[in-house]
Amino acid sequence: MIFTETKLKGAFIIDIERREDSRGFFARVFCQREFEAHGLKPIIAQSNIAFNLRKGTLRGMHFQYPPAPETKFVRCTRGSILDIIVDLRPESDTFLQHIAVELSEDNHRGLYVPERFGHGYQVLRDNTETSYQVGEFYAPGVEGGLLYNDPRLNLDWPLPVSEISDKDRDWKKLDEFENELIQRMGI
């Protein structure tokens, strides 16, 4: 695997190293030792998939507050998504900055999302499936979210939003809960 750290410290794009022959190719997409060697948490508490019927569907921007912050390792196994993560660590030099990465069945990329990051994606093709390995159990009492179109975050979604859950549409704007976010996300 090829680990490339992004401008958001601790967040990595992970590309595969293909071993090709006449059958196709083989590649490792997760290795506990390699994750540890890059300072990442290789714990998997849950493994989830999401299937999305229509391009333009938006999921996010989700996170969990301490004491149950989650890491995520996200891959797109069918179709294509634009995955966006936002640094929610108040002590970070990149607090509230984001990156966007296309994950697809074609590029086989993965994105490692550290604890205390917001995460969401938009589906770029119909019938898209994503897989998540999550480092903490889902804890509804500490879940949070960012509004996908909050002007302060300036997230650039490539398509009009065709589908979104009520919960994701109704997250508060950052201006309405930033102090709480900073307090709860602090170490």
C-alpha positions in Angstrom: 0.0 0.0 0.0 1.1 3.5 -0.7 0.3 6.0 2.1 0.2 9.7 1.2 -0.4 12.2 4.0 -2.7 15.1 3.1 -2.4 18.7 4.2 -4.6 17.6 7.2 -2.1 15.9 9.6 -3.0 12.3 10.2 -5.4 12.0 7.2 -4.0 9.7 4.5 -4.9 8.8 0.9 -4.1 5.1 0.6 -3.4 3.7 -2.9 -3.0 0.0 -3.7 0.1 -1.7 -5.1 -1.2 -4.0 -7.8 0.4 -7.4 -8.5 -0.8 -8.1 -12.0 -0.8 -11.3 -14.1 -3.0 -12.9 -16.7 -5.9 -13.3 -14.3 -6.0 -9.6 -13.4 -4.5 -8.2 -10.2 -4.2 -8.7 -6.5 -3.6 -6.0 -3.9 -3.7 -5.5 -0.2 -6.2 -2.9 1.0 -5.6 -3.1 4.7 -2.7 -4.2 6.9 -2.6 -3.6 10.6 1.2 -3.4 10.7 1.4 -0.9 7.8 -1.2 1.3 9.4 0.6 1.2 12.7 3.9 2.0 11.0 2.3 5.2 9.7 1.0 6.2 13.1 -2.6 5.3 12.3 -5.1 3.4 14.5 -5.7 0.0 12.8 -8.7 -0.8 15.1 -11.9 -1.9 13.3 -14.9 -1.9 15.6 -17.5 -2.1 12.8 -17.5 -2.6 9.0 -20.3 -1.0 7.1 -21.4 -0.5 3.5 -23.7 2.1 2.0 -25.5 1.6 -1.4 -26.6 4.7 -3.2 -29.1 4.5 -6.1 -28.6 7.9 -7.6 -25.7 10.2 -8.4 -26.0 13.5 -6.5 -26.9 11.7 -3.3 -25.1 13.2 -0.3 -24.2 11.6 3.0 -22.7 13.6 5.8 -21.1 15.5 7.3 -20.9 13.1 10.2 -18.6 12.7 13.3 -18.6 11.5 16.9 -17.5 13.6 19.8 -15.2 12.2 22.5 -15.3 9.9 24.4 -16.2 7.9 21.3 -14.4 9.7 18.4 -14.1 7.4 15.4 -11.5 6.7 12.8 -12.8 5.7 9.3 -11.2 3.9 6.4 -13.4 4.6 3.4 -13.3 2.9 0.0 -15.7 3.0 -3.0 -16.1 -0.5 -4.3 -18.7 0.3 -7.0 -19.2 3.6 -8.8 -17.6 6.8 -7.6 -17.8 9.4 -4.9 -16.3 12.7 -3.9 -15.3 12.2 -0.3 -14.7 15.3 1.9 -13.2 15.5 5.4 -13.0 18.5 7.7 -10.5 18.8 10.5 -12.4 19.4 13.8 -9.5 19.4 16.2 -9.4 22.8 17.8 -5.7 22.6 18.6 -4.8 21.8 14.9 -3.3 24.3 12.6 -5.8 23.1 10.0 -8.9 23.4 12.2 -12.0 23.7 10.0 -10.0 23.1 6.8 -11.0 20.3 4.4 -9.8 18.1 1.6 -11.8 16.4 -1.1 -10.7 13.1 -2.7 -12.4 11.1 -5.4 -12.7 7.4 -4.5 -13.9 5.0 -7.2 -14.0 1.5 -8.4 -11.5 2.5 -11.0 -8.8 4.1 -8.8 -9.2 1.7 -5.8 -8.2 4.4 -3.4 -8.9 4.5 0.2 -9.1 7.5 2.6 -8.1 7.2 6.2 -10.1 9.7 8.4 -8.6 10.4 11.8 -10.6 10.9 15.0 -12.3 14.2 15.5 -12.9 14.8 11.7 -16.2 15.5 9.9 -16.8 13.1 7.0 -19.2 13.0 4.1 -19.4 12.3 0.4 -21.4 12.9 -2.7 -22.2 10.1 -5.1 -20.9 10.7 -8.7 -22.5 7.7 -10.4 -25.7 5.8 -10.1 -25.6 2.5 -8.2 -22.5 3.3 -6.1 -21.4 1.4 -3.1 -19.0 2.4 -0.4 -17.4 0.5 2.4 -16.2 1.9 5.8 -14.1 0.3 8.4 -14.8 2.3 11.6 -12.6 2.4 14.7 -15.4 3.0 17.2 -18.8 1.6 17.8 -21.7 3.8 16.7 -22.8 5.9 19.7 -25.9 8.0 18.9 -25.5 10.0 22.2 -22.3 11.6 20.9 -22.9 11.9 17.2 -22.7 15.2 15.5 -22.7 16.7 12.1 -21.9 19.7 10.0 -24.3 21.3 7.5 -23.1 20.2 4.0 -23.7 23.7 2.6 -22.5 25.8 5.5 -20.9 28.9 3.8 -18.1 29.0 6.4 -16.9 25.6 5.4 -17.1 26.4 1.7 -17.4 22.7 0.6 -17.6 22.3 -3.1 -20.0 19.5 -4.1 -19.7 18.8 -7.9 -23.4 18.0 -8.5 -26.7 19.3 -7.4 -27.9 17.4 -4.3 -30.5 14.9 -5.5 -31.0 12.9 -2.3 -30.1 13.7 1.4 -31.5 12.5 4.7 -33.6 14.9 6.8 -31.0 14.6 9.5 -28.2 15.7 7.2 -30.2 18.5 5.8 -31.0 19.8 9.3 -27.5 20.0 11.0 -26.9 23.4 12.5 -24.7 26.0 10.9 -21.2 26.2 12.4 -22.0 29.7 13.7 -24.7 28.2 15.9 -22.6 25.6 17.7 -18.9 26.4 17.1 -18.3 27.1 20.8 -19.8 23.8 21.8 -17.8 22.0 19.1 -14.6 23.5 20.3 -15.3 22.6 23.9 -16.4 19.0 23.2 -13.7 18.3 20.6 -10.9 19.6 22.9 -8.5 17.1 24.3 
